[in-house]
Amino acid sequence: MELHSHALSHSHSTPAVHAHAHAHARGGPGQGPGQGPGGPHAYSATAAHPGHPGHAPRHGGKMLAVRVLKLDDEVTIFQVQSKALGRVLFEQVCNQLHLLEADYFGLEYEDMNGCKYWLDLEKAMTRQVGLSLVDPHMRFCVKFYTPDPAQLEEEFTRYLFCLQIKRDLAKGDIQCNDNTAAVLASYIVQAECGDFVQEDYPDHTYLSSYKFVPHQDSELERRIMENHRKLVGQSPAEADLNLLETARRCELFGMKMHPAKDHEGVPLNLAVAHMGIVVFQNYTKINTFSWAKIRKISFKRKRFLVKLLPEGYGYYKDTVEFLFDGRNECKNFWKKCVEHHGFFRCSQVKTVPRQKTRVLSRGSSFRYSGKTQKQMVEFVRENYIKRQTFQRDDGAASTPGDAWSQSFRHSSSVHSSVANVGGSISAHPLLPLGDNEVVGTQASLSCGSMTLNSMNESATDPEHRRQYHNYPNTASGSTQASQQRYRTTSLTTSNTPTHTPDVHADLEMDTSPECGPSLTSSPQHYYPRDARDPRDPRGRDAANMQGMQAADEEDSPFHQQQQQRAAKETSLPTAPPFPVPDLEVKKESPKHITNGNSTLDNQSPQDNASSPPLSPIKPIKDDVGNGTVEVETDVKRKRHTTDRAYFIAKEMLMTERTYKKDLSVINVWFRDEVEKEDNMPTDVLNTLFSLIDPIYDLHLRILRDVEQRVTTWENCLAVQQQHLGCILLSNIDLILQLYGRYLDEHYSVLECLDHAFRQNPQFEQVYRDFELQKVCYLPLTAFILKPLQRLLHYETLLERLIRHYGTQHSDYQDCLSAKQQLGTILQSVPDLLKSSENLVQLCELQRETVGFDSLVQPNREFLRQGCLLKHSRKGYQQRMFFLFSDVLLYTNRLQYPSLHFKVHGLMPLRGVMVEEAEYKMGANYCFTIYGGNRALTVAASSQEEKDKWLEDLQTAINNVRDRGEDKLQYLSLKSCNSFDEIIDKCGDMNIDRDKIAPSPQRSNTTVQVCWHRNTSISMSDQLRGVENQLSGFLLRKFKNSNGWQKLWVVFTSFCLFFYKSFQDDSPLASLPLLGYTVSPPAETDGIYKDYVFKLQFKNHVYFFRAESKYTFSRWMEVISSATQHSGRIRLFSRKDSAFERS
């Protein structure tokens, strides 16, 4: 089944946070007058103009002098009328700062009990709860902590966020280990002091004037100095981005604790964040209530209630209750939840006037009144040209206190996903993960930036990067024009909102038309770690791949609307050029592009608004002008070769790019994580890196050669034969050597990693945290098996070329020789892959289940996992079954504290019998499993599922009977029919109650998808899946228009992963295909294009378009391997694909 989140409901019909507060009039705060800032209270004057009398209307009330502590610890006095709305004061502060992205921030104050409130912008100053009017003090703070720095369009906004992080770190609000604290502090120092110079900083004492963390000591300062030494060359903007990137991964990033108790009186801390409501015990996170799972939030006096959506067939506790110390504290937290939901979750909120307090209150009328994140992104993009550039002097902010007035800056070096013009990312609106396609650009991945070569002055020159601009001194009323301004015409055709969900949030999409998807983890930036300084041995790919052309996909029939390639594009020596955008944009015709929006026929904003928001790949929006739209035009199509070998070569190129990125997950990203931690299993990690590193370097060269060969093929005007076999043949000796060693040692590496994971808690935490990062889109063990799978893919590609060429082709002998020599090691690959895949499955299932710690056994084989309905006294209930060669487990999925499966029972297969059962209690496809003196009656979702289970169960039972006595002993099912009894009676299983709260899991693993889709998968399916992997560009049809969106698609592990381009590090979204059908479009679908295939699951339908007949057949073939049913043929473990394997 598909899961779709719903908007939080309440008694008022508004698209904002749907939450009803059972707040009573007695003792409750009064409501504001509801008057806007343009009313009689709108006048105010700041303390910076003491001579200004500030005459105001008499009915406006007396003037309040409000002291505001800004993020640089500077206090400014603002004058505002006592009856003015809070918005008046907030706008004064933002206007003084010239802050464009103001809605990320707020004004915070404390009452006499220390409870912190946000200034209510729609309530009069005199009606603010807990605010002292005698000497009001407030703090200007970050209110909404975005999960991704790339969502911050303005460089100045990112700078303010960095000041907030510095404050949180110094106060202890962000708690982390010393290594992480040292890394964070080093970025702060780099931004403030600039490059480390040994003569200026002989020892760590230059850091003593800073306060980074509460427990700062000389040892920590030495660590900071060592990290600072490694950051030479980073500009302040880059250091800020790195600070934000590192800080956002800390568990307590943006978490503001609110003391509460559960219904049993246990002290807890509650916090609200972009993803939902988080529950802590002290500072340890124990649960997260995602917005996608919450139906309603409310409060009644001091009780805070979270009402959850039902899930599955099981029973659930749909309401969770927390107790606060008082009503004000409870309502305060409720209001913060309302605002966070409205800001992060909703596309827009309706402005509903707040009514005056009635005699009998029907609940709080509070609603979030600001811009949502999506609206603010669009607002900034529309207004970016009004902004002035500003930078700080490198030496001006030598201490944290100086930073505010002299550190307002924009840098030409920003996140590598965009080109920064005038310091505003809005000049090139982002798709999720960043739109890195800009016409005529020079790209530098080594410094995480992309600069426009159309600028008057080169922004990549270090001297120009250090140009100092004075920010307007609004306190004194004077402004100075910026000495330099970087301006450009609107070059970007993309305007997709950055409001995107988690990479794997496809199972948790919001179905509300007014609400965007849950921002569990917004993968919206492109910041490659593997693009480093060429001197860094792990950045060698950036240096070795210079000169590679990246436009082979764009210069093909696949992109009918592209008129020319940016062939004269020059690339910096650290990285290949960025790909050319799908729609050509010319400076001399800006009328087609306005503020980053492309004008296309047959599309309108109404098309997007009417799109059914049920798509698992909803983050890739059907937006107007997203730069990836193809509409039929009269543009002359380019002629290209129809040689089948050309498309086989392109498949090799596309999959080689994905393979290189998969290797970098281990060789670059995972290495970075473990190197900065202590107490890591260095022996096995060194072995792993020593195996991967030379293979990684080898495939950088292979990728470069294949890229050049395909580019030459495309650019040839005359028919000319190109050779691919010689590329593999020239590297065959090194391939045999490196892969031979890898085949010998990778299994022991998997075993040692699993042992370290179970024995080393610190490594386990690092491992789990890394797997939750966006770049690790598969389990880490899946990447370790990629080299084995790549050998099989090479064999398949060579076989296709040999069959196509014939003996007379000049490349035939090279391909044949390469295949024969690869055969010397390929003979052992299938058996090795089967045993390794089995170990990986056991390890991953061990981590996804609780209550059975002895799952990984030497002789145990995984056979099938899937969802069945188990009959009990309460009727049929959904359960997840795991069949192994010696035991059958059945489990139920936990919602608390995370999506894991709790073992409810186990049944050793010795002596077990299965038989078909009659129709029982409204369930079809029933069968009964007899073990000992107990019988399990279960029901499958279809006859096909029933047949699979019966066949695999009977095979496993027969094999157990033939093997004789088992060494492993199990408790009988009768004595272990509940999870609690298993814990009580299985002392030898080493089950620890403290371990029943594992870390969160991604929602697109095969286990989770089988649960949601009510299906199953076997080991033979897994093995067939590793042989059916593909990547390349596809066009995805918009739901309500004739447009097509270009996406880089990777198919692996029964799942489609969608990227903006092959250069992105992490996916935009994912679409698990278990349960889907694949077929050509029906006549009723109205698709009149060639090479289109249709994916459908229930009412979810997607159309994708390939570039050629060969590519179409390949996508149909590999996707069919992952679908239960096909419109062409039944394709699962009992039948191979009927599509031509050629």
N, C-alpha and C positions, 0 to 999 in steps of 0.2 A: 504494500500500500504506500501511496505517497503521503508525506506529512506536509501540511501547510499551516503556517502560523496564522493566527487571527488577531485582529486589532483588540486591544484591551477595551472591554465594554464598560459602559457606565450609563447613567440615566439621562445624560444629555447627548443629543445627536450632533456631535462635533467630530471632525476628523483628527482632533488633537488627541492627547492621551485620554483614553476612555477609562476614567477611574472615578468612582463616586465616593465621596467622603461622607460618612455619617457624622458630620460635625454639627453640634448643637449650638444654638444661638447663645445659650447661657454660658458665660465665661469665654466665649470665642471672640477672636479679634474682629473688629468691625471691618466693613468693606469700604474700599476707597470710592471716591466719587465717580470714577470712571472717566475722568476728563483727560483728554489728550494733552500732549506737550504744547500744542499750539494754543491752549486756552489762556486764561488770565494769570496762571501761575508759571508761565513759560519763561519769564525773565529770571536771569541769574547772573551773577558776576563772580569771577574768581578772585582769590586773594592776591593774585599777581597784579591786579589793578586797584590798589588801595584808594586811589584818588577818585575812582568812579563811584558816584553816590548810589547808583542803582535804585532809582525811584521806581516803586512798584505800586500797583493798585492797592488801595487800603484793604480790600476784602481778601487780598492774597495772604494775609497773616504776617507775622514777624519773620525776619530773616534769620536763617540758621547758618552758622559757620561750621561747616563739616570738614574735619581733617581726614584726608585720604592718604593712606600710605601706599605708595606705588611700588612696583616690583623692584626698583633699584634702592629701596629703603628711604626714598625721599618723600617728605610729607608736604602736601599742598593743601591749602585751605580753599574751599569752594563755598560760595554763598548761594543759598537757595531759600525760597520762601517755604515756610513751615507747612503750608497747605498744598504745595506743589507736588506733583506725582514724582515717584522715585525715578522715573525715566528722565526727568529734567536734569537731575544731578548726574546720572550715568552718562547722558549725552554730553554734558559739560566736560566730564573727564575724557571721554573718547574724542571729542572735538579738539581738546588741547593736545592730545597725542596724534591727531590726524590718523586715527585708527580706522581702517576700512572694515576689517573682519571683527567687528566689535562684539558680535553675539557669542563668540567663544569665551568672553570674559564677563565678569560681574563684580559687584561691590558687596563685600562680606563684612558683617559686624557680629559682635557677641553681646549676649545679654549678661546680666549680673551673675548667672549661674555657669557661664562659660559655654553655653550652647550657641553655635554659629549659625547665622541666618544669611540668606542672600537677600539683598534689597529687592523688594517687590516693586517692579517698574510701574505697575498699574495701580499702586496704592499710594495715598498721600503720605508724606514724610511723618506726619503726626500719628498715622495709623500703623506704622511699621511695628511689628511685634518685638518687644524687648529692646527697642532702640532708645537710648538715652538722648533726650533733647537738650540736656544741659550742656554737654560737651561731646557731641557725637563724633565717634571715630569709626572709620571704615578702611578696609583694605581692598585695593584693586588686584584681583586675582584671576587666574584661569578658572573658568566655571565648567567648561566641557572639554575634557581631555580627549583629543582625537586619537584613535588607535593607530593612525598612520600619519607621519609628518607630511607626506605628499598631499594630504588633504588641505594643508595650510597654503593658500595661494600666495600670500604676501610674505616676502622675506622678513619684514618687520614683525609680522605676527609670529613667525618661527623664533625670532629673537626674544620676544616677550615670553614665549613658552619656555625657552631656555632659562630665562631668569626665574620663572616659576619652578622649574626643576631644580635649579640651584637652591632655592629657598626650601623646597620640600626635602631635598637631600640633607641640607644643613639642620633642619628641624627633626629629622628622623622619620618623616612621613614616608619616604621611600627607603625601605630597609633592604639591604642586599649584602652579599659577602664582600670581603675586603678587596678581592680581585675586581669585581664589578665596580665597586666604589672607586677604585683607583683608575679604572678606565673612564668612568664618567667624569671624574675630577680632571683627568688629563685633557679631555676635550674642552672643559671649561677654561683651563689654563691656556690651551692653544688659542682659543677664541679671544681671550683677554690679553695675553702677553705675546702671542705670536710664536715663531719658531724657537725651539730650544737652542741656546748658544752656550757652549761649554764655558767660554770666558766670562759670560755674564752670570751664569748659574753654576758655580763650582760644586755646590752641594744642595741638599734639599731645603735649606733654610729659606730660600726665596718663596717657598710655599706657606711658610708659617703665618703670613699675614692673612691668608685665606682661611675661612672655615667651611670645609666641605661636608664633613659629617660630625656628629656629636662626639664620637670616640676617636677623633683624629689624633694620631701620634706620629713620632718620627719614622717609624717603620712604614706606616701608610704613606707618608710623604715621600719616602724613597721609592715606593712602588709607583706613585704618581709621577715622579720625576722620570723613572725609566719608561713609562708609557708616553710621557710628554716627548721624550727624546725620539720616539718612533713616529711622531706626527709631523715631522718637518715637511713643509710644503703645503700643508692644509691651510686654506683660507679660513677666516672666521665663519663664513657661511657654511663651508664644508664641515668645520668642527661642530657647528650648531646642529647640522643635519645628523652627524654621527652621534652627538649627544642625545638627540631626540630618538634616533633609531635604537640606541642602546637602552635608554631609560624606558621606552615603551614596552620592552620585553621583561622588565621587572614586574613581579607579580603585584606589587603594591602601587604601580604607576597610576596616579589619579585617584587612588582609593582614599576617601576621607571617612574615618571610622565614626559610627554613631552607636553608642552603647545601647544595648537592648537585652532582652532575655527571651528564651523560648518558653513554650507553654509549661515546661517543667521547672522553670526558674533558673536554667543554666545561663550564666553570663555569656553574651555573644557581642560581636561587633557587626553592624550592617553597613554596607557601602553600596552606592549606585554608580554604575559605569555605563559605557556605551553599549555593552552587550546585555545588560540586565542588572538584577539585584544580586549582590555577592554577600555571602555569609562567612564570617571569620570567627574563629575561636582564638582569642588573643589576636595574633597576627598570622594565623594559619588558616588558609582558605579551606572551608569544608563543603561549600556548596555554591552553585550559581544558578539562579532562576533566570533563564534567558527570556527576553521579551517575546520570542517566538512561542514560548511555552506558557506564558501568563495570559489568563483570560481577563483578569480584573484585579486592580489594587484599590484598597480602601482603608480607611481608618475609622475607628469608633472610640472616642475618648483616647485612652493611651494604648489601645490595641491596634496594631498594624497587620492587615490581612492581605495575603497574596493568594489569589484563587487561580489554580492551574487548569490547563486544558486536559481533558481525559486522553488516554493513550492506550491503544491496544484493546485486548479483551479482558485484561486483568482488572483487579480492583486497585484503586489508588486513593490517596489522600488528596482531595482536590483543593483544600484550603490549608495554608500554613500560617500560623499566627505567631506574632512577636509582640512583646510588651515593652513599652518605653517607660521612662520615669514619670512622664507627665504628658498631658494632652498637647502642649505646645511643641515638645520635642517630637512627638509622634507625627503631628501635622507637618512639622518642618521637614522631616524625612520624606513624608508622602509627597510634599510639593516638589522636592528635589527629584523624586522618581518621575513625577509628571513631566517636569522640564526635560529630564534626560531622554525620556521616551519620545517626547515631541521633537526634540532637536535631532536625535540620531535616527529615529525609527520612521518618522513621518515625512512624506514628501512636501506637504504643506499643512498649515493649521488655519482654521477659520477664526477670524476675530469676532468673538462673541462679547458684547458689552456686559460688564459685571454689574449685576443688579445691586441696588441698595439693600441693606439688611432688612429682612422681613421680620414680622413678629414671631412667626414660626419658621425657622430656617429649614430648608429641605436638603441641606448639605452645602459643602463649600463650592463656590463658583469659580475657584481658581483654575486657570488654564494657562498653558505655556503661550506667551504672547509674542515671542521673538521670531526671527527667521529660523527655519530648519537648516540643517547643514547643506542640504541640496539647494535650497533657495539662496543661501549665502554664497555658495560657490558660483552660482549663476550671476548673482549680484556683483561679485567682485570681478568676474570676467567682463561684465558689461561696463564697469567703471574703471578698469585698470589704466586706461590712457590718461586719466586725470591725475594719476599719482606722480610724484616727483621721486627721482632716484636719490638714494642716500646710502652712504657708506661711513664706516668709522675709521678713524685714524688708528693704525695698529698699536701705537703706543699710548693712545688717549685713555684707554680703559685699563690701566695697569692694576687697578683695584676694583673690586666689585662695586663699590659705591660710586665710581665715576661713570659707570657704563650707560646710565640712562640718557644723559644729555649728549654724549659723544659717540655712542655706539649704534645709533640708528643707521641701518645700512641696508643696502641691497647689493648683492654680488652677482657678477655674471656667472658665477659657478653655483649651480643649484643641483637639485636632484637630477640624475642622469636621464630621467624619463621625459624631461621637457627642456626646452630652450628658454632661458630666463631673459626677458627683455624688460629693461627698466625695473628689474627686481620683482616683477610680477609673473607668476606662473600663468596667470590668466591670459597672457598673450598667446599661450598655446594650451588650450583647455585639455584636460586629461581625460582619457578613458581610464577605467579602472586599471591600475598597474602602470599607467603612464602612456601617453601617446608620444612615442619617440620618432614619429615619422614627420619630418619637416623638410620641405624642399630647399635644396641648396644650402645645406648646413655642414659644418664641421663638427665632428663628434669626438669627445674625449671621455672615454670610459674610465681612464685611470684616475681622474680626479672627480668622477661622478658628475660631469657637467656636459652640456651641449651648448654651443654658442653659435650665433648667426653670423655668417660671413658677409652679410649685407650691412653690418653695422659700420658706422663711420670709423670707429677705432676698434682694434682687436681686443675683445674682452678676455681673451685667453692669455694675453701678455701679463706677466706678473706685475709689471709696473702699472698697467691699467687697472688691474684688479685691486690695486692699493690706492686708487684715486679716492681722495677724501671729500665727502660732501657734507655740508652743514645742513642739518635738519631745521625746518622753520621753527624759530623760537616763539611759539605762540603765547608763552607766558608774558612776554613783553610786547606782544602785538606786532612784532616785526617779522618779516619773512625775507629769506634770501633765496634767490633762484639757484637751482642746482647748477654747479659748474659744468657738469656733463649730463646729457640725457641720452639714453639709448632708446631709439624709437624704431619701430618696424611696422610695415603693413601687416594686416592680419593674414598670416600664412597657414593657419591651421584649419583643416576641414572637420575637425573632431570637436564635438560638444557633448559627449556622453557624460551624464552626471557622475560624479565620483562617489555617489552614495551606493556602495557595493557591499555585498556580504562576504562572508568567509569563503575561502576557496572551496570548501566542502559544505557550504550552507544550502546546497540544492535540496536537501531533505528537510529544510526548515524555513521554507520561503513563506513570506507574508502574503496572504490573499486579500488583504484590504487594499482597495484601489487608491486610498489616500496615504498609505504607509509604505515606506520603502523596506527593503530587506534588512534583516538583523545585521548590525555591524559587529558580529562576533570577532571578526578579525579581518579588517579591510585590506585586501592585498592590492594596494593601489600605488605602488611605487616601483621604480626600476633602479636598482642600485647594486650593480654586480660587484661582488667581492673578488670575482676572478679577473676583473679588469684592474690590475694593479700596476704599480711602477714596474717596468720591465726588469729592474734589478731584483725584484722579489722573485724567488724561484717558483713561487706558486702563482705568479702573474705572467708566466712565460707564454701562456696562450695568447695574451694580448699582444705581446711583442712578435710572436711567431706568425700570427695570423694577419699581419699588416698586409694591405694590398688585396685582401680577399674581397670579392665583389658579392654583394648581398641582394642582388636584384633579379635573380634568375626566375623567381616566381612572378615578379611583377611584369617582366618582359615576356609574356606568354599569352595564349588565348584565354587563359583563366581570368584575365583582367581586361575586359573589352573596352573599358572606358578610359584607360590610361593612354595618353597620347605619345608620351616620350619618356625615356628613362633619364635619370640624372647621372649620365655616364661620365660626365666630367667632374663629378663630385670628388673632392680630395678628402682624404682621411688623415687624421693625426696618426703618428706612428704607434699609438698604443691600442688601437682598436679598428675593426672593420667599420665601414660607413653604415649609417642607419639606412633602413630600407626606404624606398620612395613611397610616398602616400598613394592611396588608391585613386584619389581624385587630384588631377593636376591643378595647381593653383598658381596663377600668374599675377605678378605685381601690377601689370598694366591693366588688369581687369578686376579690380577689387569689388566691383558691384555684385559679383557672385558670392562674395564672402563678406559677412558683416559680423563683427565681434566674434569671430570664431565659428560662425554658423554658415553652412553651405546651403544654398537655395536649390532645392531639387523639385522636379515635377512630381505630381501624384503623391506628395507627402505633406503632411501638416502636423502640427502639434496634436490635433485631435486624433490622428492615427495612433499616436503613442498613448494618449490617455485612454483610448478605448481598447488597447491590447489587453487580453486576459492575463492578469498577473499570476498565472499558475505555472509559469515555466520554471523548471529546475535550473535553467540557465538564464533566469531573469536578469542577473546583473549585467549581461551584455544586452543593453537596452536597444529597443527599436527607435532610436532617437533621430530627429531631424538633423542632418548635417553632422553625423558622427565620423565622417571621413572614411567610412568603410561601406558606402552604399553604392551599388551598381544598378543603374537603370538603363533600359535599352535606349540607345541613342543612334545617331547616324554616323558616329565616329568610325572611321575606317579601321577594320581589324587588321592587326599585324599578321603576317604569314609566318608560320613556324613549321618545322619539320614534324611529320607524323610518324617518324621512325620509332618503333616500339622500344628500341634500345635507349633512345633519349629519355623516355619516361621511366625506364628501369634505372637509368643513371640518376634521374631526379629523385626517385625513391631512395636510392643509396645516399644521396646528398641530404635529403630531409631527415632520414633516420640517423645519419651520422651526426647531424647537429643535435638531435635529441640525446644521442648516446654521449656526446661530449658534455652536455649539460648534466646528464645523470651522473657521470663520473665526477664532475665538479662538486656535486652535493657531498660526496665523501671527501674528495681530495682538497677541497677549498673550504666549504662551509662547515662541515663537521670537524675538520681539523682545527679551524679557528675556535670552535666552541670548546673543544677539549684541551687545547693548548693553554687557555687562560684559566684553567681550573687546576686545583691541586688534588692529589690522591686519586689520580686516574690510573686505569690498568695500562700502563705505558707499553708493556711487552706486546700485548695483542694489538694495540693501536699502532705501534710502530710497524708491526708485521703487515697490518692492513694497508697502511699508507705506502709502505715499500712495495706492495703488490700493485696498488692502484696507480701510483705516481708515474712509473715508466709507461704503463699502458695509456695513461692520460696524455703524456707527451707524444707517444706514437700516433695517437688518433688526432692530435692537433695537426700533424703533418699530413695524415691521410685526408682529413677534412679540407685542408688547404688545397691539396692536389685535386680532389674531386670537385671542389668549388671552382677552381680554375678551369677544369675540363668541361664542366657543364656551362660555364659562362662563355667559353670559346665556342662551344656547340651552338649556343643561342645566337651568338653574334655573327656566325658564319652565314654569308649570303648565298654561297654555293653549297651544294650538297657535299658534305665532307665527312668521312668516317672518323669517329672519335673512339679512343680506346680507354676502357676501364680496367680490364683484367691486368694490365701492366702495373696499375697502381698497387693492387694487392700483391702481385707477384714480386714487385721490387721490395716490398716490406715483409715478404713471407718468412724469412729467416727470423726476424725480430718478433713477428707474430707468434711463430711456433715456440720460440724461447720464452717470451713473456706469458703467453697464455698457458703453456705447459706448466710453468711454475704456479700460475694462478689456479689451475685445475687441481694441482696437488695439495695446495695449502688453504684454499678458501673454506673448506668444510671445517677444519680445525679452528679457523678464525671465527666462524659462526658459533661453534661450541664455546670457545673462550669468551666471546662477547656475551653469550647468554649466561655463562657462569658468573662473569663480572657483574652483569645486570642484577642477578639474584643475590650476590654476596656483597656488593659495594653500593650502599644506599646513595652516596653522593654521585656515583656514576649513573645510577638508575635515574636520579632526578635530572641530571644533565641530558641523558639519553631521551627521557620523556619530553623534556622541554624542547629539545631540538626537533623531535618528531612533530611537535605542534607548530613549528615555524612554517610559514607559507612556502618556503623553498623546498621543504621536505614533503612533497605532495604524496609520497608513498611511504610505507614503513621503511625504516633504514635498511633492514635486511633485504628488502626487494632490490635496492640499488646494488647490494653486494653480489646479487645473482645476475646483474645485467651483462657482465662480460661473457658468461656462458651463453646467454640468449643471443648476444651479438654474433657469436660464431655460427649459430644456427641460421641467423638471418643472412650472413655472408654466403653460406652454402646455398640458400634459397635463391638469392640474387644471381649468383654465378650459374646456377642451373637454368634460370630463366634466360640469361644472356646466351648460354651455350645452345639452348633449344632455338632461340631466335636467330642467332648468327648463321648457323650451318658451318660446315667444314671449310668453306671457301673464304670466310671473313678473316681479315687480317688480325682481329683480336681474339679469334676462336682459340688458338693454341695457348695464349696467355691465360685466358679464363679457364681452360681445361687443366692447364698445369697448376694454376693456383688452387683449383678445387681439389685436385688429386693430392697436393701437398697438405692442404687443410684437412683432408680426410684422415691423416695420420693421428690427429688429436681429436677429430670429430667423432671417432668411433666410441670414445669413452664418455662423450658429453651427455647423451640421453640418460644413461644410468646415473651419472654424477648429478645431473640436474634433477632427476627424480628424487634421489636421496636428500639433496640439499633443499629442494622445495618442500619435502616432507618435514625436515627439521625446522624450516622457517615457519611452516604452517603451525606446527606444535608450539613453537615459541610465541608466535603472535596470538594464538588462541589462549595460551597460558596467561598472557597479559590482558586479554579481553574478558577473562572469567575470574570469578572469585569463589573460593570454597573448595578448590581441588588443586592443590599445589604440586602434585606429582604427575602432571600431565606429560611432561617431556621425559620419555623413557627410550632407551636405546633401540628396542625392538618394536616399538609402537608405530603404527602407520595411520595416517589420517586418510579417511575414506570419503566422508560426506558430511556436510553441515547444511542445516536448513530449518525452515519453520514448519511446524505441525500443530494441530489443535489437539490438546490432551484432554480426555474426558475425566471429569471428577464429579464430586457431589454438587459442585457449583455449576456444572455444565461444562461446555468446551471452553478451554482457555488457551491462548496462544503461548507456545513454548518453543524455545530454540533447542534443537537436537544436534548433538555432535557424535558421529559414528567413527570409531577407531577400530583397528584390527582386533582389539581384545575387549573393548568396553563401549557402552553406549551411555552418554550423558544427556540429561535434559535440564534446561535452565530457563530462567525468566530474566528479562532485562530490567536492570535497576535504573530508576530515574535519579535516585539520590545515593551517593553524591555525584555520580557520573554515569555515562552510558556504558555500563558493564553488564555482564551476564552472571547471575547468581545461580550456582549449582543447586538444583532442587533434588536431584536423585541420580544414581548411577546404576547400571546393570551390566555385570560381567557377561560376556557373550557365550561362555561355556554353558551348554545345556539350554540355551534360549531357543524358543520356537516362535515362528510368525505365521499368521494365517489371516486370510481376508475375513472381514466382519460385515454383518448386515448393516443396512441403513439404520442409524441410531440417533435419536434425538435431533433430527433436523440436519445432520451432517452426512454428506456423501463421501465416497472414496475412503472408507474406514478400513482399518486393519488392526489386529491385536498382537501385541508382543508379550509372550509368556516367559517369565524368568523366575525360577524357584517357585515360590507359592504366591506370586503376585502377577497380575496381568495389567498391561497398559493398553488402553484403547485410544487410538489416535486417528485423526482424519487429515488427509492431504488436501491441497487446494484444487487438484485436478487429477484425472486418471493418469496422466503422464508422470506427475510427481509421485503418485502412489506406486506406479510401476518401478520407478527409479529406487525408491526406498526399499521396496520388497526385494528387488534384485540385489542391491548392495548389502542389505541385512543378511540375506540368505547366503551370499558368497562369503561374507565375513564369518558367519556362524560355522559354515563348512570348513573354512580354513582353520579356525580355532579347534574344531574337533579333530582335524587331521594332524595338528601340531602336537597334541598330547598336553601334558600338564603345563600350566603357566607358572612362571616364577613369581609374578605379581599376585598379590592377594587383595581381594576387595571385600568390603562389607556388603552384606546382602541388601537388596533394594528394600525389603520389608523393614529392616532395622534402620534404614537411612533414607526415609522418604521425606525428610525436610532438611532444609539448610542448617537450622539450629542443631538438629541431632547429629548431623555430620560433624559440626564443629565440636560438639560435646564428646563424640565417640571416636573420632579419628585423630587421636593424639599423635600418632606416628606420621601424620600428613603435614605436620609443622604449620598448621593453619593459625595465623596470628590475627586476632580481632582488629588490631590496629592497622592491618594491611587490607581491610575490607573497604578502604576508601582510596582507590587508586586514582591516578591522574585522569583528566578528561581524554576522551578518544575522538578521533575524527569520525565523521558520520558517513563517509562513503567507502569504508572498508567492506569487503564482501560479506562479513558477518552482519554488519549493520544493515546493508542493503537487502540481504536475505530476510532479515526480520521485517523491514518495511514493506518489501515487495511480496512477502509470503511465498518464498520460493526456496530452492536449495541449489547447492553446487558441489561437485565431487572433485576428487583429486585429479581424475583424468581430464576434467574441464580445466583445472588450473594448468596442467601441463600443456594442453592444447592452447590455452591462452598465451603462454609465453612464446609460442611459435607464431602467434598472430598479433603482431604489434606494428603500428604504422604511425607516421606523422607527416604533416604537410598542410598546405593551405586549403581551406574549404570556404565556400560561400554559404552562409546560413540565411534562409529567407525570413524576412520580417513577417509578422503574423497578419498585419492589416495593410500591407502595401506591397508594391511590386519590387521593392528594393531588396538587395542582398548585402549582407555584411561579411566582409572578409575577416577570417579568423585563422590563426595558427592552431592546429588541432593535433593533439597527441593521444593516441589510443593505446592504453596499456592497462593491465589488471582489470579488464572488463569495464573500463570507464573511459569516457572522453574528457580530456582536459583542454580547456580553451584559453588561448593566449592572444594578445594583440599581435605579437610577432614572435619569431623564434628567438629573438634576443632577450625577451623577458625572462626573469628568473623564476617567477612563480605564476601559477595559473590565475586567470580571472574567475573561473568557475569550473565546475565539474558536472558531468552527467553520467551516473552509473547506468549501464545498459542491461543489467540482469532484469529479465521480465519484459523487455522491449521486443518489438518485432521490427524487422527491417525488410523493406520491399521497395520496388519502384512506385512512384505516385500512381494512384488510380485516376481514371478519367474524370471522376467527380471532384478531384482535388484542384483541378484547374491549373496545373503546372505545365506550361508548354515550353520547357527547356530540356536540353539534352543533359545526360549524365547527372540526374537528380535522384537521390534516394530518400526514402521516407522512414523516419523512426517514430514509433507510436507505442505508448503505454497508457491504456485506458483512454482518457480524453486529452492526454498530452501528445501533441504531434509536432514534429520538427522536420523541416526539409533542408537538405544539404546538397550542394552542387559541386561536382568535381570538374577538373579541367580537361579531362580526356577520357576516352573509352577505357584505356588501361587503368588509369587512376580510379575511375568509377568501379571497375570490377575488383580492384584491390581493396577499396574501402568496403564494398559489399561483402567481400570474402572475410576480412578480419572482423568486421562488426558482427557478421553472422555467427562467428565462433563464440560470441558472448551473449547471444540472444536465445531465449528459451524456444521461441517459435519464430519461424520466418514465413513470409508470404510465399517464398519459393520452395522451401524444403525444411523438414524438421532437422535441426542442427543441434545436437548435444552430444553427450558422451558416447552414444551408440553409433553415431554416423559422422563421418568426416564431411567437410564442406563439399558440395557438389559443384561449386564454382571452379572454373579451370585454374589450376595452380600453375599459372604460366605468366 
